Amino acid sequence: PDRLKMNELIERVRKNSIQEIIIATNPNTKGEMTAQYIREILKPFPVKVTRIAYGLPIGGDIEFADEVTLGKALEGRREM
């Protein structure tokens, strides 16, 4: 948490009319914990907190995707 510079982020949210914070962390346990930590810190503020989707890479072959990757790709799906 010390390296996240949360005080600076909170100041920006307070002083500016920021509408959304987009979190981009690695899709692993540490990245998930970091994203949840940031979300909890920002809960008191009227700002939308989102996270980038992850799943199958462009050009990747679905045949070789594991169950977790497919699950995350389905979670991040969007209407066409």
N, C-alpha and C positions, 0 to 999 in steps of 0.2 A: 503493500500500500504506500510506502514512502516514496516510491519512484513514480507513482501515478499523478502527482501534482494535483491532488483533489482540491486543495485550497484555491489554486489558480482557476480551476474549472468552476468552482462554486462562485468565485468573484465574477467571472464572465457571465454566468447565468444570472446573477443578481443585477449586474450593471447594464446588461444588454438585453434586448428583447429577443432572446434565443427561443425558438419554437421547438427545436428538436435536437437531441444529442444522438448521434449514430455511433454505436459501439462496434469496433472491429477488433476482435481478439481471435487468437488461434482456436480452432475447434477441438479443444481437448479439455481435460478437467481443470487445469490451471486457468485457461482462457474463460471457461464457463464461470468459475469462481470469481474471477476478476470482473466479468461483466455483471454478475449478480451484486457484487460489492458496490460497483459504480451506481447501479440502479437503486440500491438501498440508500446510498448517500444522497441521490438526487430526488428521492421520493417527496420531500417537503416542498419542492419547487414546481411551479406550473409549467413543466417542460416535458415534451414527449420523449421517451427514451426507447430507441429501437436498436436492433442488432442486425448486422448484415446476414444474409442467408448464406448457407454453405451446403455443399452436397457434391453433385457430379460436376467435374470440370468440363469446359467446352472442349470438344474433341476427344473426351474420355469415352471409353467403351463400357456401356452399362453391364455387359456380360461379366466384367471383372470387378464390379462395385460390391462392397461388402454390405451387410444388413444395416449397420449403423449409418453408413453414407447414404444409402437409399432412403432410410427413414428421415434423415435430416433434409434430403432433397425434397421429399414429400411434404415435410413441415413448411419448407420455404416456397412451396409452389404458389403460382399466381394465375389468375384467370387470363385467358387469351381472347 
